[in-house]
Amino acid sequence: MTATASIVAPNRRRSADHGPVRKERNLGTYFIALVFIAVCIAPVAYIILGGFRTNSQITASPAGLPSPWQIGNYVSVLTSGVFWQQLGNSVIAGVTTTVGVVVLGLMVSFVLARYRFRGRGALYSLFAAGLMFPITVAITPLYLLVKDLGLTNNLAGVILPQIAFALPTTVIILVPFLRAIPDELEEAASIDGASRLGFFFRMVVPLSLPGVVTVGILAFIGSWNSYILPLFILNDASAYTLPLGVQAFSSQYSVDTARVLAFTSLSMIPALVFFAIFQRRIVGGLTGAVKG
C-alpha cells in the first residue's frame, strides 16, 4: 500500500503541476489566433461598414461606425448596369475556367495515376514544376501569344490561360486521390463488363469527388480574384471583370470614398460567401490528397 501510494502521489502532483501550465499555453494559443483573425477580418469589416457611411463621416472619423447608417451607396451601385455587367463577366470567366480545369485536370490525373507508360514520371514532374511559375512571370509572352491568337478584349483570352495555370495544382491534388483507388476495384469492374471509360465515369469520378470539389473551388476563387491577366488582356470596359471594375470605379469616383467602398465590398462578398460555404470541402480535399 505504501509503495502504491508513493507512486500515485507523484503522478497526481505532476498532473497538478502541468494543469495550470497547459491552460496558460492554451490561452496563449487562443489569444494569438484571435489576433490573427482580427488582423484578417478588420480590413474587410472596415470596407463593408465604410459603404454604409458618408464621405463626411469618413473624413471626420475614419475608424468610426456609421452614424447614421446610409444605404444609398449600396443602392447606387446595385442599380447601376456597370456592376451587373462586370459581375456577369466574372461569373462567366469563373464558371468556364472551373469546368475546364476540372474536366482536363481529372482526365490528365487519371492517366498519370492509373496508366504506366514511359515518361510518366517526367510528365508528372513537368506539372509539378508548373507550380513554380506564377502567371506574373509569364505575363509578357502570354500577352503576345493571346494577341497573335486575336483573343484580346475577349473573355476567352483570360479563360484559356487561367485553365492552363490552374492545371498544375489540380493535377498535384487529384493524382493521389486516383492512385488510392484499389486496382482490385478496376479488375472487378472489368470482369463485370465495364470499359475503361465506364470505370472512369462510374467509379473514378464519384470516388474522387472530394478532390474534384476542392480543385473546382480553388479554380473558381482564383479566377474570380484574378487581376493581372485581365488587366493585360481586357482593354474594353464592357469586358471588364469585377477586379478590373473595382480599379476603374476607384479611379472614376476617387473623391467619393464611401461609394468606392460600397462597390469594393459588393465585389468581394460573393467570393467570401462562396469560400465560407465550401471551406470544409477544401480542407477535406487537401487532407485526402496528403493522405493519398
C-alpha positions as CSV (number, residue, x, y, z in Angstrom):
1,M,0.0,0.0,0.0
2,T,2.8,2.4,0.9
3,A,4.6,1.7,-2.4
4,T,1.5,2.2,-4.4
5,A,0.7,5.5,-2.6
6,S,4.2,6.7,-3.2
7,I,3.8,6.0,-6.9
8,V,0.4,7.6,-7.2
9,A,1.2,10.7,-5.3
10,P,4.0,12.0,-7.6
11,N,1.7,11.3,-10.6
12,R,-1.0,13.4,-9.0
13,R,1.4,16.2,-8.2
14,R,2.8,16.1,-11.8
15,S,-0.7,16.4,-13.3
16,A,-1.5,19.2,-10.9
17,D,1.7,21.0,-11.8
18,H,1.1,20.6,-15.6
19,G,-2.6,21.6,-15.4
20,P,-2.2,25.3,-15.0
21,V,0.8,25.4,-17.4
22,R,-1.2,23.6,-20.1
23,K,-4.2,26.0,-19.5
24,E,-1.9,29.0,-19.9
25,R,-0.5,27.6,-23.1
26,N,-4.0,27.1,-24.4
27,L,-5.0,30.7,-23.5
28,G,-1.8,32.0,-25.2
29,T,-2.7,30.0,-28.4
30,Y,-6.2,31.3,-28.4
31,F,-5.0,34.8,-27.9
32,I,-2.6,34.6,-30.9
33,A,-5.3,33.0,-33.0
34,L,-7.7,35.8,-32.1
35,V,-5.1,38.4,-33.0
36,F,-4.6,36.9,-36.4
37,I,-8.3,36.6,-37.0
38,A,-8.8,40.3,-36.1
39,V,-6.0,41.3,-38.4
40,C,-7.7,39.4,-41.3
41,I,-11.2,40.5,-40.6
42,A,-10.6,44.2,-39.7
43,P,-9.9,45.4,-43.3
44,V,-12.9,43.5,-44.6
45,A,-15.2,44.9,-41.9
46,Y,-13.8,48.4,-42.5
47,I,-14.7,48.2,-46.2
48,I,-18.2,46.8,-45.6
49,L,-19.0,49.3,-42.9
50,G,-17.5,52.1,-44.8
51,G,-20.1,51.6,-47.6
52,F,-22.8,52.4,-45.0
53,R,-21.2,55.8,-44.2
54,T,-21.0,59.2,-46.0
55,N,-17.8,60.9,-47.1
56,S,-18.2,63.5,-44.3
57,Q,-18.4,60.7,-41.7
58,I,-15.3,59.0,-43.1
59,T,-13.4,62.3,-43.1
60,A,-14.5,63.2,-39.5
61,S,-13.8,59.7,-38.1
62,P,-12.0,57.3,-40.4
63,A,-12.3,54.4,-37.9
64,G,-15.8,55.2,-36.6
65,L,-19.0,53.3,-37.1
66,P,-21.8,54.5,-39.4
67,S,-23.9,57.1,-37.6
68,P,-26.5,57.2,-39.0
69,W,-26.4,54.2,-41.3
70,Q,-26.6,55.0,-45.0
71,I,-27.7,52.5,-47.7
72,G,-27.6,54.9,-50.6
73,N,-24.1,53.9,-51.6
74,Y,-25.1,50.3,-52.0
75,V,-28.3,51.1,-53.7
76,S,-26.5,53.3,-56.2
77,V,-24.1,50.5,-57.0
78,L,-26.7,47.8,-57.3
79,T,-28.9,49.9,-59.6
80,S,-26.1,50.6,-62.0
81,G,-25.7,48.4,-65.0
82,V,-21.9,48.5,-64.9
83,F,-21.8,46.4,-61.7
84,W,-24.1,43.7,-63.0
85,Q,-22.3,43.6,-66.4
86,Q,-18.9,43.1,-64.7
87,L,-20.5,40.6,-62.3
88,G,-21.7,38.6,-65.3
89,N,-18.3,38.7,-66.9
90,S,-16.7,37.4,-63.7
91,V,-19.3,34.6,-63.4
92,I,-18.7,33.5,-67.0
93,A,-15.0,33.5,-66.6
94,G,-15.1,31.7,-63.2
95,V,-17.6,29.0,-64.2
96,T,-15.9,28.3,-67.6
97,T,-12.5,28.2,-66.0
98,T,-13.7,25.9,-63.3
99,V,-15.3,23.5,-65.8
100,G,-12.2,23.4,-68.0
101,V,-9.9,22.9,-65.0
102,V,-12.0,20.1,-63.5
103,V,-12.5,18.2,-66.8
104,L,-9.0,18.5,-68.2
105,G,-7.3,18.0,-64.8
106,L,-9.4,14.9,-64.0
107,M,-8.6,13.3,-67.3
108,V,-4.8,14.1,-67.1
109,S,-4.7,12.9,-63.4
110,F,-6.4,9.7,-64.3
111,V,-3.8,8.9,-67.0
112,L,-0.9,9.8,-64.7
113,A,-2.3,7.8,-61.7
114,R,-3.7,4.7,-63.4
115,Y,-1.6,4.1,-66.5
116,R,2.0,3.0,-66.7
117,F,4.0,4.3,-69.7
118,R,7.4,5.7,-70.4
119,G,7.8,9.3,-69.4
120,R,5.0,9.3,-66.9
121,G,7.3,10.5,-64.1
122,A,8.7,13.2,-66.3
123,L,5.2,14.4,-67.2
124,Y,4.2,14.5,-63.6
125,S,7.3,16.4,-62.7
126,L,6.5,18.9,-65.5
127,F,3.1,19.6,-63.9
128,A,4.8,19.9,-60.5
129,A,7.3,22.4,-62.0
130,G,4.4,24.5,-63.2
131,L,3.7,25.4,-59.6
132,M,7.0,27.4,-59.6
133,F,6.0,29.7,-62.4
134,P,3.3,32.2,-61.4
135,I,1.3,33.9,-64.1
136,T,3.1,37.2,-63.4
137,V,6.4,35.8,-64.6
138,A,4.9,34.8,-68.0
139,I,2.6,37.7,-68.5
140,T,4.5,39.4,-71.3
141,P,5.0,36.3,-73.6
142,L,1.5,35.2,-72.7
143,Y,0.1,38.6,-73.8
144,L,1.9,38.4,-77.1
145,L,0.5,34.9,-77.7
146,V,-3.0,35.9,-76.8
147,K,-2.6,38.9,-79.1
148,D,-1.4,36.7,-82.0
149,L,-4.5,34.5,-81.5
150,G,-6.8,37.5,-81.7
151,L,-8.2,37.0,-78.2
152,T,-7.6,40.4,-76.7
153,N,-10.6,42.2,-75.3
154,N,-12.2,38.7,-75.2
155,L,-13.0,36.6,-72.1
156,A,-11.6,33.6,-73.9
157,G,-8.2,35.3,-73.8
158,V,-8.5,35.3,-70.0
159,I,-10.2,31.9,-69.5
160,L,-7.7,29.7,-71.5
161,P,-4.6,30.9,-69.7
162,Q,-6.3,30.6,-66.3
163,I,-7.1,27.0,-67.1
164,A,-3.5,26.3,-68.1
165,F,-2.1,27.9,-65.0
166,A,-4.5,26.1,-62.7
167,L,-3.8,22.7,-64.1
168,P,-0.6,22.0,-62.1
169,T,-2.3,22.5,-58.8
170,T,-5.2,20.4,-60.0
171,V,-3.0,17.5,-61.1
172,I,-1.0,17.6,-57.9
173,I,-4.2,17.3,-55.8
174,L,-6.1,14.8,-57.9
175,V,-3.4,12.2,-58.6
176,P,-3.2,11.0,-55.0
177,F,-6.9,10.5,-55.0
178,L,-6.9,8.4,-58.1
179,R,-3.9,6.4,-57.0
180,A,-5.7,5.5,-53.8
181,I,-8.4,3.7,-55.7
182,P,-7.6,-0.1,-55.4
183,D,-6.6,-2.0,-58.5
184,E,-8.9,-4.8,-57.4
185,L,-11.9,-2.4,-57.9
186,E,-10.9,-1.8,-61.5
187,E,-10.4,-5.5,-62.1
188,A,-13.8,-6.3,-60.7
189,A,-15.4,-3.6,-62.9
190,S,-13.6,-5.1,-65.9
191,I,-14.9,-8.6,-65.1
192,D,-18.4,-7.1,-64.9
193,G,-18.0,-5.8,-68.4
194,A,-17.2,-2.2,-67.7
195,S,-14.9,-0.5,-70.2
196,R,-12.2,1.9,-69.1
197,L,-14.4,4.9,-69.8
198,G,-17.2,3.2,-67.9
199,F,-14.9,2.6,-65.0
200,F,-13.8,6.2,-65.2
201,F,-17.3,7.7,-65.1
202,R,-19.0,5.2,-62.8
203,M,-16.2,4.6,-60.2
204,V,-13.4,7.1,-60.5
205,V,-15.4,10.3,-60.7
206,P,-17.6,9.5,-57.7
207,L,-14.7,8.3,-55.6
208,S,-12.6,11.3,-56.3
209,L,-15.4,13.8,-55.7
210,P,-13.8,15.4,-52.6
211,G,-10.7,16.3,-54.7
212,V,-12.8,17.4,-57.6
213,V,-14.8,19.8,-55.4
214,T,-11.6,21.1,-53.9
215,V,-9.9,21.9,-57.2
216,G,-13.1,23.4,-58.6
217,I,-13.4,25.8,-55.6
218,L,-9.8,26.8,-55.9
219,A,-10.1,27.4,-59.6
220,F,-13.3,29.5,-59.2
221,I,-11.9,31.7,-56.5
222,G,-8.6,32.1,-58.4
223,S,-10.5,33.2,-61.5
224,W,-12.8,35.5,-59.5
225,N,-9.8,37.3,-57.9
226,S,-7.6,37.3,-61.0
227,Y,-6.4,40.8,-61.7
228,I,-3.0,40.9,-63.5
229,L,-4.2,38.8,-66.5
230,P,-7.4,40.7,-67.2
231,L,-5.5,43.9,-66.8
232,F,-3.3,43.0,-69.8
233,I,-5.8,41.2,-71.9
234,L,-9.0,43.3,-71.5
235,N,-9.0,46.9,-72.6
236,D,-12.7,47.3,-73.4
237,A,-14.7,48.4,-70.3
238,S,-17.6,46.2,-71.5
239,A,-15.4,43.1,-71.0
240,Y,-14.1,44.0,-67.5
241,T,-14.3,41.5,-64.7
242,L,-15.0,42.7,-61.2
243,P,-11.4,43.2,-60.1
244,L,-10.8,45.5,-63.1
245,G,-14.1,47.1,-62.4
246,V,-13.1,48.0,-58.9
247,Q,-9.9,49.6,-60.1
248,A,-11.8,51.5,-62.9
249,F,-14.5,52.6,-60.5
250,S,-12.0,53.7,-57.9
251,S,-10.3,55.9,-60.5
252,Q,-13.5,57.4,-61.8
253,Y,-15.0,58.1,-58.3
254,S,-11.8,58.7,-56.4
255,V,-13.4,61.6,-54.5
256,D,-16.5,59.5,-53.5
257,T,-14.7,57.2,-51.0
258,A,-17.9,55.8,-49.4
259,R,-19.3,54.8,-52.8
260,V,-15.9,53.2,-53.8
261,L,-16.0,51.2,-50.5
262,A,-19.6,50.0,-51.3
263,F,-18.5,48.9,-54.8
264,T,-15.5,47.1,-53.4
265,S,-17.4,45.3,-50.7
266,L,-20.1,44.1,-53.1
267,S,-17.4,42.8,-55.4
268,M,-15.7,40.7,-52.8
269,I,-18.8,39.4,-50.9
270,P,-19.6,36.6,-53.5
271,A,-16.1,35.1,-53.2
272,L,-16.2,35.4,-49.4
273,V,-19.6,33.7,-49.2
274,F,-18.5,31.0,-51.7
275,F,-15.3,30.3,-49.8
276,A,-17.1,30.3,-46.4
277,I,-19.7,27.7,-47.6
278,F,-17.1,25.3,-49.1
279,Q,-14.1,25.8,-46.8
280,R,-14.7,22.4,-45.2
281,R,-14.7,20.8,-48.7
282,I,-11.3,22.4,-49.4
283,V,-9.7,21.2,-46.1
284,G,-11.2,17.7,-46.6
285,G,-10.0,17.5,-50.2
286,L,-6.4,18.7,-49.3
287,T,-6.3,16.3,-46.4
288,G,-7.3,13.4,-48.6
289,A,-4.6,14.4,-51.2
290,V,-1.9,14.4,-48.5
291,K,-3.0,11.0,-47.1
292,G,-3.1,9.6,-50.6
